[in-house]
């Protein structure tokens, strides 16, 4: 059967893209090996720009109605400085949400169906079909369907890979990768019942990053990220190492011990960092298939939703004849990188867990600079304030003053010299 677009993957990036293309009148099919509702490893966080997308699409009310509370207030404890504040208003929203993926993904899949997209669940893609170097469709079979095992082919002028960081579409298409970096952290999380939190809590303990965020049904998501080199030992003794990490975070450990662990620990070191060119002859990429970064800053879902909108706009313009498809997709590529790469660089540097004297100077200035300064910082780490704008010399000088700026520069020079000395040994 022929379509305008075939999408491989129906989680946030794929389902949102399918919904938007179907709303624009295109014939769309999206396939996924999962059946929804379905869980998956996730940061859970939908940052401010992603929340604004959900509101624009008419889906935020469904997330809120799922008994997932909004997070307006954040406490960020670096061990040296404590920042507390609220998120800034961004396109009509001022809170982040951390829904379970069993909830969020199902909401998006349902919305895609309601828009007219065909969603095929339990579908195993056996082949990305090509013809003369051009991607033309997919072939596979639907598990558990009548005639189980029968091969089905789906063709379209465009196949979109929304199939994650190990994208089959990207691999078959030969999507060029750049800015690749190996995994730098490993992470574990679980859900606690009866853990009181006032909004979101973040803790930097030198060798751990710890977060606690309210999610569905009165549960609190608690995660710990550690340097990759420490993860094997951390995970091998998870029943002791996870609570011990929380004990380094103010009274979080004490509160957590009084709570009940509702589910098992989940953990992974499969956290690559890479950008891929997101289009080529007959194919495009969205979500982690196109750009993936360490989850330590929780950007994945928000980026997936943002890029679904950008890609859908490009596809509608290209397939509608108003703009050559390659031109529209090239513009999408440029916009994606302009929006993502400053955060990508910030995230991959943060994931190194290196001492940051310049960051300490900045945090101390923020702690005494008033609520507006803290709110702007929270806007930057959630993606509402562009990271390159926030980190500009002009803005940092405004926060720390000339003397603070000189101290930050001096600390960075000293850190660079120390790094060079270590490399020379």
C-alpha positions in Angstrom: 0.0 0.0 0.0 1.3 3.5 -0.9 1.5 6.4 1.5 2.8 9.9 1.4 5.0 9.2 4.5 6.1 6.0 6.3 7.4 6.6 9.9 9.4 3.9 11.7 8.9 4.5 15.4 5.8 5.7 17.2 7.1 7.1 20.5 7.1 10.9 21.0 9.1 11.9 17.9 7.4 9.5 15.6 3.8 9.8 17.0 4.0 13.6 17.1 5.3 13.8 13.5 2.6 11.4 12.4 -0.1 13.5 14.1 1.1 16.7 12.6 1.4 15.3 9.0 -2.0 13.7 9.3 -3.5 17.0 10.5 -2.0 18.6 7.4 -3.9 16.0 5.2 -1.1 13.6 4.3 -1.5 9.9 4.2 0.7 8.6 7.0 1.5 5.3 8.5 3.7 4.9 11.6 4.9 1.5 12.8 6.4 0.4 16.1 7.5 -2.9 17.5 5.9 -1.9 20.9 2.2 -2.1 21.7 0.9 0.9 23.6 0.8 1.7 26.5 4.4 0.7 26.7 7.3 1.6 29.0 10.8 2.5 28.0 13.9 3.9 29.7 13.5 7.7 30.0 14.3 10.9 31.8 10.6 11.5 31.9 11.0 15.2 31.8 9.2 17.4 29.2 11.0 20.7 29.4 9.3 24.0 28.9 9.6 24.1 25.1 8.1 20.6 24.9 5.3 21.5 27.3 4.5 24.5 25.1 4.3 22.2 22.1 1.9 19.9 23.9 -0.3 22.9 24.8 -0.2 24.2 21.2 -1.3 20.8 19.9 -4.2 20.5 22.5 -2.6 17.7 24.4 -1.3 19.3 27.6 -4.7 19.0 29.3 -4.5 15.2 28.8 -1.1 15.0 30.4 -2.3 17.1 33.3 -5.5 14.9 33.6 -3.2 11.8 33.9 -2.5 12.7 37.5 1.0 14.0 36.6 1.5 17.2 38.5 3.2 20.3 37.0 6.6 21.3 38.4 6.8 25.1 38.9 9.5 25.3 41.6 13.1 23.8 41.5 15.7 23.5 44.2 19.2 23.0 42.8 21.9 22.1 45.4 25.5 22.0 44.1 26.9 21.2 47.5 28.4 24.6 47.7 25.4 26.8 46.7 21.7 26.3 46.8 19.5 27.9 44.1 15.8 27.9 44.5 13.3 29.5 42.1 10.5 29.1 39.6 10.6 28.5 35.8 10.0 31.6 33.6 6.9 31.8 31.5 7.6 30.5 28.0 5.0 30.6 25.3 2.2 30.5 27.8 3.5 27.8 30.1 5.6 28.0 33.2 6.0 24.4 34.4 7.7 21.2 33.4 6.0 17.8 33.5 7.6 14.4 34.1 4.9 11.8 32.9 5.5 8.1 32.8 6.2 7.0 29.3 3.3 4.6 29.5 1.2 7.7 29.7 2.8 10.2 27.4 3.5 7.9 24.5 -0.1 6.6 24.6 -1.4 10.1 24.5 0.6 10.9 21.5 -0.2 7.7 19.7 -3.9 8.2 20.3 -3.6 11.8 19.0 -2.0 10.6 15.9 -4.8 8.1 15.3 -7.4 10.7 15.9 -5.7 12.9 13.3 -6.1 10.2 10.7 -2.7 8.5 10.8 -2.5 4.7 10.6 -0.6 3.4 13.6 0.6 -0.2 13.4 1.7 -1.6 16.7 3.7 -4.8 17.3 5.3 -4.4 13.9 8.7 -5.8 13.3 10.6 -4.0 10.5 12.7 -6.6 8.7 13.9 -4.4 5.8 14.3 -0.7 4.9 13.6 -0.9 1.1 15.8 1.0 -1.3 16.0 1.5 -5.0 19.1 2.9 -6.6 20.3 4.5 -3.4 16.9 6.0 -2.5 14.9 4.8 0.4 11.4 3.7 -0.8 9.6 2.0 2.1 9.7 -0.7 4.7 8.9 -4.4 4.8 7.9 -6.4 7.9 5.2 -8.2 9.8 2.8 -7.5 12.6 3.1 -9.8 15.6 -0.2 -11.2 17.0 -2.3 -9.9 14.1 -4.6 -12.1 12.0 -2.4 -13.8 9.5 0.5 -13.4 11.9 3.8 -13.7 10.0 2.4 -12.4 6.7 4.9 -9.9 5.2 3.6 -6.4 4.6 5.3 -3.8 2.5 4.7 0.0 2.9 6.0 2.4 0.3 6.2 6.2 0.3 8.1 9.1 -1.3 9.5 9.7 2.2 10.5 7.3 5.1 11.1 9.0 8.4 13.3 7.3 11.0 12.0 8.0 14.5 13.5 4.7 15.7 15.9 6.0 18.3 19.6 6.3 18.8 20.4 3.0 17.1 18.2 3.9 14.1 17.8 1.2 11.4 16.7 3.9 9.0 19.8 6.0 9.6 22.1 2.9 9.3 20.6 1.7 6.0 20.5 5.2 4.6 24.1 5.9 5.6 23.2 9.1 7.5 26.5 11.0 8.1 27.3 11.5 11.8 29.2 14.3 13.3 30.1 15.6 16.8 30.1 12.0 18.0 31.3 11.4 21.5 31.3 8.2 23.5 29.0 7.7 26.5 30.2 9.6 29.5 27.8 8.6 32.2 25.6 5.8 33.4 22.3 6.3 35.1 19.8 4.5 37.3 16.3 5.5 38.5 13.3 4.2 40.4 10.0 5.4 41.7 9.2 6.1 45.3 5.8 6.3 46.9 5.4 8.6 49.9 8.5 10.8 49.1 7.5 14.5 49.7 9.0 16.9 47.2 8.2 20.6 46.6 8.6 20.7 42.9 11.8 19.4 41.4 15.0 18.7 43.3 18.5 18.5 41.8 21.8 17.8 43.5 25.3 17.9 42.3 27.6 15.9 44.6 30.9 16.0 42.7 30.6 12.4 41.4 26.8 12.1 41.2 24.0 14.0 39.7 20.7 13.3 41.6 17.2 14.4 40.7 13.8 13.9 42.2 10.7 14.8 40.2 6.9 14.1 40.8 5.3 11.8 38.2 2.0 10.0 37.8 -0.1 8.6 40.6 1.7 10.1 43.6 5.0 8.6 42.7 8.4 10.4 42.6 10.9 9.6 40.0 14.4 9.6 41.6 17.5 9.2 39.4 21.2 9.0 39.9 23.8 9.7 37.2 27.4 8.7 37.7 30.6 8.9 35.6 30.8 5.9 33.2 33.9 4.6 34.9 32.1 4.3 38.2 28.9 2.8 36.9 29.7 -0.9 37.0 30.6 -0.8 40.7 27.6 1.4 41.4 25.2 -0.9 39.6 26.6 -4.1 41.1 25.7 -2.9 44.6 22.6 -0.9 43.6 20.6 -1.7 46.8 23.3 0.1 48.8 24.9 2.5 46.4 21.7 4.2 45.3 20.5 5.1 48.8 24.1 6.1 49.7 24.1 8.6 46.8 20.8 10.1 48.1 22.4 10.4 51.6 24.8 12.9 50.1 21.9 15.2 49.1 20.8 17.1 52.2 17.9 15.4 53.8 16.8 13.6 50.6 18.2 10.3 51.8 16.3 10.5 55.1 13.1 11.3 53.2 13.7 8.5 50.7 14.3 5.9 53.5 10.8 6.8 54.9 9.3 6.2 51.5 8.4 2.9 49.7 10.2 1.9 46.5 7.3 1.1 44.1 9.3 -0.5 41.3 12.6 -2.0 40.5 15.7 0.0 39.6 16.3 0.7 35.9 19.7 1.6 34.6 21.8 1.9 31.5 25.1 3.1 30.1 23.7 3.2 26.5 23.8 7.0 26.4 25.8 8.0 23.2 26.2 11.5 22.0 25.9 12.1 18.3 24.4 14.3 15.6 23.3 12.9 12.2 22.4 14.6 9.0 18.7 14.2 9.2 17.7 13.8 5.6 18.7 12.3 2.2 17.2 10.6 -0.8 13.8 9.4 0.3 14.5 9.5 4.0 14.5 11.8 7.1 15.3 11.5 10.8 13.7 12.9 13.9 14.2 12.6 17.6 17.1 10.5 18.9 17.6 9.0 15.5 18.8 12.4 14.3 20.4 13.9 17.4 21.0 12.3 20.8 22.8 13.5 23.9 23.5 12.4 27.4 20.2 12.4 29.4 21.8 14.3 32.3 20.0 17.5 31.3 16.7 15.7 30.3 16.4 17.3 26.9 15.4 14.3 24.8 11.6 14.4 24.9 11.4 18.2 24.5 13.8 18.0 21.5 11.8 15.2 20.0 8.5 17.2 20.1 10.2 20.4 18.8 11.9 18.6 15.9 8.6 16.8 15.1 7.1 20.2 14.5 10.1 21.4 12.4 10.3 18.3 10.3 6.5 18.1 9.7 6.5 21.7 8.5 9.4 20.9 6.1 7.7 17.8 4.8 4.4 19.6 4.3 6.1 22.4 2.4 8.2 19.9 0.3 5.6 17.4 -0.6 3.0 20.1 -1.2 5.2 21.6 -3.9 5.7 25.0 -2.4 9.4 24.3 -1.8 11.7 21.6 -3.1 11.7 18.8 -0.5 15.5 18.8 -0.2 15.5 22.6 0.4 12.9 22.4 3.1 14.7 19.5 4.8 18.0 21.3 4.6 16.4 24.3 6.4 15.0 21.9 9.0 18.5 20.6 9.5 20.0 24.0 10.0 17.3 25.1 12.4 17.6 21.9 14.4 21.4 22.3 14.9 21.1 26.0 15.7 18.6 25.2 18.4 20.3 22.1 19.7 24.1 22.3 19.5 24.7 24.9 22.3 22.7 22.6 24.6 24.6 19.6 23.2 27.9 21.1 24.1 26.7 22.2 27.5 25.3 18.7 28.2 28.3 16.7 27.1 30.6 19.0 29.1 28.4 18.6 32.2 28.5 14.8 31.8 32.3 14.8 32.3 31.8 15.6 36.0 34.8 17.8 36.0 35.4 20.4 38.8 34.1 23.7 37.5 35.5 26.7 39.4 33.9 29.1 36.9 30.5 27.5 37.4 30.9 27.9 41.2 31.5 31.7 40.7 28.4 31.9 38.5 26.3 29.9 41.0 27.3 32.1 43.9 26.4 35.2 42.0 23.0 33.7 41.0 22.3 32.8 44.7 22.6 36.5 45.6 21.2 38.0 42.4 17.5 37.6 43.1 14.6 35.5 41.8 14.8 36.9 38.2 18.4 35.7 37.8 17.6 32.2 39.1 14.5 32.0 36.8 16.6 32.9 33.8 19.1 30.2 34.7 16.3 27.6 35.1 15.0 28.8 31.7 18.4 28.1 30.2 18.7 24.6 31.5 15.2 23.7 30.4 15.9 25.1 26.9 13.5 28.0 27.0 16.4 30.5 27.0 18.8 29.6 24.3 22.0 28.3 25.9 24.3 30.3 23.7 22.4 33.4 24.6 22.6 32.6 28.3 26.3 31.8 28.1 27.2 34.9 26.1 29.9 37.1 27.6 27.5 40.0 27.9 25.0 38.0 29.9 27.6 36.4 32.2 29.2 39.7 32.9 25.7 41.1 33.8 25.3 38.3 36.3 28.8 38.1 37.9 30.2 41.6 37.3 33.5 42.5 35.7 35.6 41.2 38.7 33.6 37.9 38.7 34.1 37.6 34.9 37.9 38.0 35.3 37.9 35.4 38.0 36.0 33.0 35.8 38.4 33.5 32.9 41.3 33.0 35.2 39.9 29.7 36.5 39.3 28.5 33.0 42.9 29.3 32.0 44.3 27.5 35.1 42.1 24.5 34.4 43.4 24.4 30.8 47.0 24.5 31.9 46.3 21.7 34.4 44.8 19.6 31.7 47.8 20.2 29.4 50.2 19.2 32.2 48.3 16.0 32.8 48.3 15.2 29.0 52.1 15.9 28.8 52.9 13.3 31.5 
